[in-house]
């Protein structure tokens, strides 16, 4: 391939990649804004799971023998 042709193709592909990266960056910003409430819901859910596991694995209190 002729070097000048290769250079033109390289510049065209670089421009396409830059445009794709900009579009993805903008879409990522929108996804990030939409995800924030879901992140809060997820954190709350996992916190409840953790509390439930702690309660489920806690050793029950054994009543002491009553002295007569």
Steps between C-alpha positions, in 0.01 A plus 500: 500500500626844414615694812277801427195277459585326826530837675161618368335177615669533838368854546150394398501208742640720779218751444243217516649371825502847655135550406410158642688575822323835539160336444580228751621754754177698467291183527703401807417830666129441439525142632688623806225751582232233460692247707534708816156414648554137412839508675331627815236228473771239448703618798190499718407153380845357572500668842170329580641168381801548726282583800282197429802272480633636827165438668471152351848392608492661844517244778178503700528597863480193721301565820702442815389235741282640775639427846237364737 
